[in-house]
Amino acid sequence: MLRAFSVLPLLLIQAATLPAGAATNTQNPSIRFYNWCAWPVYLWEKRIDHVLKGTLAPGLNGSVTIPSSRFRSLKIDITIDENVNDGTTPAMSFQAVLPPEDLPQTLFYTLKNTAAVPFKGHTVSVGGFIRPGKGCSRMVWRDGGGVAGKEETKSCGGGDAQWLDVMFCDDQASGQAVKGTLGSM
């Protein structure tokens, strides 16, 4: 059953304690998800099992911060209906990883069509901002990436990435304003 708008429990990632002596001056970037599609987009957190963390109705956005822990990573699976991991539902995966804070900082991010092509016929893009005058490598997948199994990884160096934007149906965004936000998921 599709819902026009649903504010479900938002993604709350608890910060784990850093090991003694770990650097703490690096700010973890936020990942912002924008839905320009004419249908809802469902965001799932991958732990032991998938848990629905948010529904982005058309024109809405939401954000999540990469957790502060020794192994800083975030994996969100994306579907265009409420079913996930049933083997037939088109799905996409977004993952962002930072090394431990006491190592040189590079933000790696990956987009993958894990089952079919959920955004076929539309553009999905990922881009970001490091600091004034510097941006992260941008991914642009026209036709939703075109094929199941497509995967691409990019990175931002410098350890001070401030945010990444993941935009669904980016080709539909021209001239549109974000209608609202779910805030932090």
Backbone bond lengths (Angstrom), bond angles and torsions (degrees), N, CA, C in turn:
res aa  C-N    CA-C-N  psi(-1)  N-CA   C-N-CA  omega(-1)  CA-C   N-CA-C  phi
1 M - - - 1.444 - - 1.515 108.94 -
2 L 1.308 117.49 125.39 1.457 121.91 178.20 1.513 109.38 -88.95
3 R 1.322 115.90 139.40 1.458 121.57 176.86 1.513 108.53 -112.70
4 A 1.319 117.07 143.16 1.460 120.06 179.22 1.516 110.72 -65.12
5 F 1.311 117.93 -37.42 1.466 120.80 179.19 1.510 108.06 -156.37
6 S 1.258 116.36 137.07 1.452 121.07 -179.48 1.512 109.25 -144.58
7 V 1.305 116.77 123.69 1.456 119.58 173.70 1.519 105.21 -103.35
8 L 1.300 115.11 99.10 1.454 121.54 179.76 1.510 108.60 -95.10
9 P 1.307 118.23 171.94 1.466 118.61 176.61 1.518 109.12 -50.36
10 L 1.290 115.01 129.50 1.460 119.55 -175.47 1.508 110.18 -87.00
11 L 1.313 114.18 157.93 1.450 121.88 -174.07 1.516 110.48 -63.55
12 L 1.296 116.63 108.55 1.453 121.91 178.22 1.513 107.56 -112.61
13 I 1.285 115.24 109.99 1.456 120.07 -179.24 1.512 107.73 -105.97
14 Q 1.310 116.61 118.23 1.449 120.36 -177.73 1.514 110.28 -79.21
15 A 1.315 115.02 139.08 1.466 120.45 179.45 1.522 108.98 -79.72
16 A 1.306 115.39 130.04 1.459 120.56 175.29 1.526 108.98 -86.44
17 T 1.297 116.82 156.91 1.456 121.07 -179.93 1.520 110.03 -70.51
18 L 1.324 115.98 133.77 1.461 120.86 177.88 1.517 109.94 -75.56
19 P 1.319 117.65 148.62 1.449 120.04 177.11 1.524 110.53 -65.85
20 A 1.315 115.97 153.50 1.463 121.14 179.13 1.516 109.89 -55.15
21 G 1.327 116.18 134.93 1.458 120.75 177.19 1.512 114.60 85.71
22 A 1.335 118.06 -3.32 1.464 119.63 -179.77 1.520 109.63 -73.47
23 A 1.305 115.24 143.07 1.458 120.08 178.04 1.522 109.35 -67.59
24 T 1.327 116.67 142.18 1.456 119.65 -178.11 1.521 112.51 -124.84
25 N 1.334 117.96 13.53 1.451 119.54 -176.27 1.527 113.58 -92.14
26 T 1.298 118.68 0.14 1.457 121.39 179.67 1.522 108.78 -89.86
27 Q 1.322 116.13 124.77 1.452 120.84 177.57 1.514 108.71 -85.93
28 N 1.316 116.58 130.31 1.456 119.92 179.50 1.520 109.97 -75.54
29 P 1.323 117.20 137.28 1.461 119.86 -178.22 1.526 112.59 -73.25
30 S 1.309 115.15 157.00 1.459 122.33 173.14 1.520 108.77 -95.37
31 I 1.316 115.44 145.95 1.453 121.90 173.47 1.527 105.50 -108.49
32 R 1.325 116.20 121.99 1.463 120.67 -178.72 1.524 108.36 -109.67
33 F 1.323 116.36 128.25 1.459 123.26 179.77 1.530 108.65 -106.91
34 Y 1.330 117.14 128.76 1.468 123.06 179.27 1.520 109.14 -120.14
35 N 1.330 116.54 132.88 1.457 120.64 177.76 1.528 109.93 -111.24
36 W 1.328 116.12 106.63 1.462 121.95 175.63 1.525 110.56 -100.34
37 C 1.320 118.02 3.55 1.463 121.68 -179.40 1.533 110.21 -72.57
38 A 1.318 116.14 165.41 1.463 121.75 177.52 1.530 111.43 -86.94
39 W 1.321 118.12 6.52 1.461 123.89 -178.54 1.526 108.73 -135.77
40 P 1.345 117.28 161.81 1.466 120.18 178.60 1.527 111.59 -68.23
41 V 1.314 115.26 152.25 1.460 123.24 174.61 1.528 106.33 -119.95
42 Y 1.330 116.48 132.25 1.462 122.06 -176.38 1.521 109.82 -105.72
43 L 1.332 116.27 129.77 1.464 122.20 -179.50 1.521 108.69 -108.18
44 W 1.323 115.69 129.49 1.458 122.73 -175.90 1.517 109.09 -121.07
45 E 1.312 116.28 137.11 1.460 120.29 173.79 1.515 107.98 -93.20
46 K 1.312 115.47 134.26 1.468 120.62 -179.87 1.519 108.45 -97.79
47 R 1.292 115.72 113.24 1.469 122.25 171.53 1.520 104.67 -123.10
48 I 1.301 118.73 -126.43 1.460 120.36 174.60 1.525 108.64 -70.85
49 D 1.322 115.95 -38.42 1.452 122.45 177.13 1.528 107.11 -130.70
50 H 1.300 118.12 164.83 1.464 120.67 177.13 1.522 109.73 -78.82
51 V 1.329 116.29 137.87 1.449 122.57 177.51 1.529 107.20 -128.18
52 L 1.335 116.89 126.29 1.462 120.60 178.33 1.522 108.65 -68.04
53 K 1.324 116.31 121.28 1.455 121.15 -175.83 1.507 113.68 -108.13
54 G 1.294 118.25 -18.73 1.449 119.10 179.44 1.506 111.30 -175.08
55 T 1.319 114.76 151.22 1.446 121.96 174.97 1.513 107.28 -120.54
56 L 1.324 116.29 121.34 1.457 120.70 177.01 1.523 108.38 -97.88
57 A 1.327 115.84 106.62 1.458 120.30 174.48 1.526 107.73 -68.62
58 P 1.322 118.36 162.68 1.463 120.01 178.72 1.531 111.77 -52.65
59 G 1.332 115.80 132.44 1.461 121.79 178.19 1.512 115.49 84.31
60 L 1.331 117.99 0.96 1.465 120.32 -179.65 1.518 110.85 -100.57
61 N 1.329 114.97 163.40 1.457 120.46 174.06 1.512 109.40 -137.67
62 G 1.313 116.06 166.98 1.453 122.99 176.75 1.506 108.69 -155.08
63 S 1.320 116.94 163.25 1.465 118.94 -178.73 1.515 110.59 -140.16
64 V 1.308 113.83 159.77 1.458 122.08 176.91 1.521 106.73 -145.38
65 T 1.315 116.44 147.26 1.460 121.23 178.44 1.518 108.81 -104.10
66 I 1.311 116.22 137.60 1.464 119.67 175.58 1.522 107.36 -60.78
67 P 1.327 118.42 131.03 1.462 120.60 -174.34 1.522 113.19 -64.89
68 S 1.336 114.71 152.65 1.465 121.03 174.24 1.519 107.38 -91.44
69 S 1.292 116.14 105.88 1.458 121.66 177.56 1.519 107.13 -159.40
70 R 1.289 117.27 174.31 1.464 120.99 -178.49 1.529 110.57 -57.92
71 F 1.307 117.35 -44.74 1.460 121.71 177.96 1.521 106.81 -111.86
72 R 1.318 115.95 100.41 1.458 121.48 -172.01 1.521 109.52 -93.59
73 S 1.322 115.27 103.13 1.459 118.72 177.94 1.521 109.49 -145.01
74 L 1.293 114.10 159.34 1.448 122.04 -179.38 1.513 106.67 -142.17
75 K 1.336 117.28 130.86 1.459 120.26 175.76 1.517 108.03 -129.32
76 I 1.312 114.89 123.13 1.458 121.93 178.82 1.525 107.60 -123.14
77 D 1.328 116.68 128.67 1.456 121.06 173.69 1.521 107.85 -99.42
78 I 1.311 116.65 144.47 1.450 122.79 -173.08 1.521 109.15 -123.96
79 T 1.340 117.12 130.08 1.461 121.36 175.11 1.525 108.89 -130.48
80 I 1.323 115.53 165.47 1.457 119.93 178.18 1.525 111.41 -107.52
81 D 1.319 117.19 8.14 1.460 121.12 166.51 1.521 107.58 -144.23
82 E 1.309 116.72 176.90 1.461 119.70 -171.03 1.523 114.44 -78.46
83 N 1.316 117.99 -3.33 1.460 120.46 178.65 1.517 109.37 -89.88
84 V 1.300 116.88 143.51 1.460 120.35 176.83 1.521 108.74 -141.45
85 N 1.313 115.71 145.97 1.461 122.10 176.49 1.520 114.11 56.48
86 D 1.330 116.19 33.72 1.454 117.68 175.65 1.528 111.51 -97.33
87 G 1.342 115.57 5.08 1.451 120.90 177.00 1.513 114.33 86.95
88 T 1.329 117.37 -14.89 1.460 120.17 -179.59 1.523 112.92 -119.56
89 T 1.305 117.99 -17.64 1.459 121.55 -176.82 1.520 110.86 -75.24
90 P 1.334 117.66 123.55 1.463 118.77 174.19 1.525 110.01 -58.10
91 A 1.318 116.57 131.70 1.461 120.49 -176.29 1.521 110.69 -142.46
92 M 1.313 114.69 153.44 1.458 123.29 177.47 1.524 106.68 -130.77
93 S 1.309 116.42 149.88 1.458 121.35 179.31 1.521 108.95 -122.63
94 F 1.330 116.04 136.48 1.460 121.84 173.43 1.519 107.17 -121.47
95 Q 1.329 116.69 130.91 1.457 120.60 179.06 1.518 108.96 -134.72
96 A 1.329 115.85 137.02 1.465 122.09 175.41 1.521 107.71 -126.95
97 V 1.335 116.73 134.82 1.462 121.62 -176.04 1.521 109.60 -135.71
98 L 1.318 115.46 132.91 1.463 122.82 170.79 1.516 107.74 -116.57
99 P 1.328 119.02 143.39 1.461 120.10 174.89 1.524 109.59 -70.30
100 P 1.326 118.06 167.37 1.461 120.21 175.25 1.529 110.15 -52.46
101 E 1.329 116.38 148.03 1.461 121.41 -173.56 1.523 114.49 -61.18
102 D 1.324 117.90 -19.73 1.462 119.69 -178.82 1.534 112.34 -89.76
103 L 1.333 118.00 7.35 1.464 122.82 177.20 1.527 109.24 -114.33
104 P 1.352 118.06 162.80 1.468 119.84 176.63 1.531 110.28 -54.08
105 Q 1.313 115.69 138.52 1.459 120.87 -171.17 1.522 113.02 -96.78
106 T 1.307 115.49 122.53 1.454 123.41 170.10 1.518 106.46 -139.91
107 L 1.313 116.83 126.52 1.457 121.81 176.83 1.527 107.95 -88.34
108 F 1.323 116.41 120.23 1.463 122.01 175.88 1.521 107.86 -104.75
109 Y 1.323 117.18 138.22 1.455 120.00 177.06 1.518 109.20 -138.91
110 T 1.328 114.21 141.59 1.461 122.10 -173.28 1.518 109.95 -130.49
111 L 1.310 115.82 138.05 1.457 123.05 173.70 1.521 106.69 -120.59
112 K 1.341 116.78 135.50 1.464 119.85 -177.25 1.524 109.91 -146.24
113 N 1.329 116.13 135.33 1.464 121.30 168.37 1.519 106.14 -83.10
114 T 1.325 116.92 109.09 1.462 120.12 -174.79 1.519 112.41 -90.15
115 A 1.315 117.91 -27.75 1.462 121.53 178.48 1.520 107.94 -148.26
116 A 1.301 116.54 116.15 1.471 122.82 -177.85 1.526 109.83 57.18
117 V 1.320 117.75 -152.17 1.469 122.55 -177.72 1.530 107.28 -133.83
118 P 1.348 117.93 92.22 1.463 119.90 -173.21 1.526 114.89 -63.94
119 F 1.325 118.63 -25.28 1.463 120.75 -177.21 1.528 111.65 -113.17
120 K 1.345 115.82 32.07 1.469 121.23 -180.00 1.526 109.44 -54.14
121 G 1.329 115.37 132.92 1.451 120.70 -179.84 1.521 113.91 88.98
122 H 1.333 116.95 -3.31 1.465 121.14 -178.58 1.524 110.36 -132.85
123 T 1.324 115.79 161.44 1.463 121.68 -179.16 1.524 110.46 -93.57
124 V 1.320 115.82 135.79 1.466 122.84 170.81 1.520 105.61 -116.82
125 S 1.330 116.63 132.28 1.464 118.66 -179.63 1.520 110.61 -134.36
126 V 1.326 114.85 153.10 1.463 122.57 175.38 1.517 106.57 -134.16
127 G 1.304 116.66 129.27 1.457 121.62 177.85 1.512 108.62 -154.07
128 G 1.311 117.41 167.13 1.450 118.24 -177.25 1.500 113.88 -158.96
129 F 1.300 113.91 -176.01 1.452 123.22 -174.86 1.520 108.14 -130.71
130 I 1.327 117.13 127.84 1.459 120.81 177.80 1.516 109.51 -93.84
131 R 1.293 116.69 -61.30 1.472 123.28 179.11 1.523 106.12 -159.97
132 P 1.327 119.18 169.46 1.465 119.47 -176.50 1.533 112.28 -47.36
133 G 1.324 114.33 126.81 1.457 120.10 177.12 1.513 115.41 86.03
134 K 1.329 118.38 -3.87 1.465 120.51 -178.52 1.521 109.75 -131.17
135 G 1.308 115.91 132.94 1.456 121.01 177.73 1.513 110.69 -119.69
136 C 1.312 115.48 164.95 1.464 121.32 175.99 1.530 108.60 -83.71
137 S 1.325 116.19 156.47 1.466 120.69 175.95 1.525 109.09 -56.53
138 R 1.306 116.62 134.88 1.464 121.55 -175.27 1.524 110.50 -100.01
139 M 1.330 115.55 138.19 1.462 123.12 172.27 1.519 107.56 -105.92
140 V 1.291 116.80 136.11 1.466 121.30 173.75 1.523 107.06 -134.47
141 W 1.317 116.11 115.33 1.457 121.78 178.47 1.524 108.89 -107.94
142 R 1.301 116.12 101.31 1.463 120.25 175.11 1.535 107.70 -76.19
143 D 1.277 116.93 151.01 1.463 122.51 -178.35 1.527 111.03 55.31
144 G 1.330 116.84 34.79 1.460 121.67 176.48 1.512 114.50 64.57
145 G 1.313 117.58 17.87 1.460 121.09 -177.44 1.507 112.32 97.10
146 G 1.332 116.21 -16.13 1.455 120.92 171.49 1.509 117.11 82.27
147 V 1.323 119.31 -38.57 1.463 120.45 -175.31 1.525 111.10 -138.32
148 A 1.330 114.96 149.07 1.461 119.84 172.91 1.517 108.41 -66.48
149 G 1.303 117.06 142.72 1.456 121.40 178.81 1.513 114.22 89.71
150 K 1.327 117.81 -9.30 1.466 119.45 178.66 1.525 108.93 -61.13
151 E 1.332 115.22 138.39 1.466 121.18 -179.36 1.522 108.33 -143.36
152 E 1.331 116.00 141.47 1.455 121.00 178.08 1.522 108.46 -144.50
153 T 1.330 115.71 138.27 1.465 121.82 178.09 1.516 109.00 -124.33
154 K 1.311 116.02 136.67 1.464 123.27 176.13 1.522 107.60 -130.74
155 S 1.338 115.69 175.12 1.463 118.51 -179.75 1.519 111.46 -147.82
156 C 1.327 114.33 159.24 1.471 124.08 171.83 1.515 105.99 -123.66
157 G 1.307 117.45 128.28 1.457 119.72 177.76 1.508 111.79 -94.99
158 G 1.297 114.88 178.81 1.450 120.43 173.02 1.503 115.57 93.59
159 G 1.311 118.36 -17.28 1.454 120.24 175.06 1.512 115.16 75.12
160 D 1.331 117.52 4.96 1.451 117.26 -178.71 1.522 111.81 -127.56
161 A 1.316 116.07 37.05 1.459 119.80 174.23 1.526 107.89 -61.78
162 Q 1.321 117.13 134.96 1.453 120.71 -177.83 1.520 112.56 -97.75
163 W 1.335 117.88 -36.28 1.446 119.62 177.12 1.518 110.89 -162.66
164 L 1.322 113.77 159.78 1.463 122.54 169.13 1.518 106.85 -125.75
165 D 1.317 116.77 139.62 1.459 122.29 175.29 1.517 108.61 -107.69
166 V 1.334 116.31 127.27 1.457 122.59 173.65 1.524 105.52 -110.26
167 M 1.334 116.48 117.14 1.463 120.68 -174.87 1.520 110.65 -116.88
168 F 1.332 115.43 123.03 1.457 122.43 177.32 1.525 108.46 -95.83
169 C 1.342 117.18 135.35 1.474 123.50 -177.04 1.520 110.08 57.07
170 D 1.328 115.55 44.20 1.466 122.85 -179.01 1.530 111.13 -56.67
171 D 1.330 117.06 -28.15 1.463 121.22 178.70 1.531 111.94 -66.76
172 Q 1.322 118.10 -15.95 1.465 123.18 179.36 1.528 112.22 -95.37
173 A 1.340 118.12 -3.83 1.465 122.15 -170.93 1.517 114.02 -80.00
174 S 1.294 118.75 -18.66 1.460 122.13 -174.36 1.524 111.61 -52.66
175 G 1.323 115.36 119.89 1.453 121.29 176.98 1.511 115.10 79.09
176 Q 1.326 118.73 -1.46 1.458 120.76 -179.78 1.515 110.29 -91.89
177 A 1.303 115.63 146.66 1.456 121.10 172.39 1.520 107.56 -104.16
178 V 1.317 116.32 149.45 1.456 120.19 176.11 1.525 107.52 -65.60
179 K 1.336 116.65 127.37 1.464 121.69 -177.13 1.520 112.13 -74.62
180 G 1.285 116.95 -29.78 1.455 119.95 -176.59 1.499 109.74 -177.80
181 T 1.297 115.18 -178.96 1.452 119.84 -177.83 1.511 109.82 -139.03
182 L 1.297 115.36 148.44 1.455 120.81 170.26 1.515 109.78 -88.30
183 G 1.329 116.93 -5.47 1.459 120.68 -177.69 1.508 110.14 72.00
184 S 1.323 115.63 -149.71 1.464 120.24 179.78 1.506 109.44 -73.32
185 M 1.338 114.82 132.38 1.457 119.90 179.06 1.501 109.16 -100.32
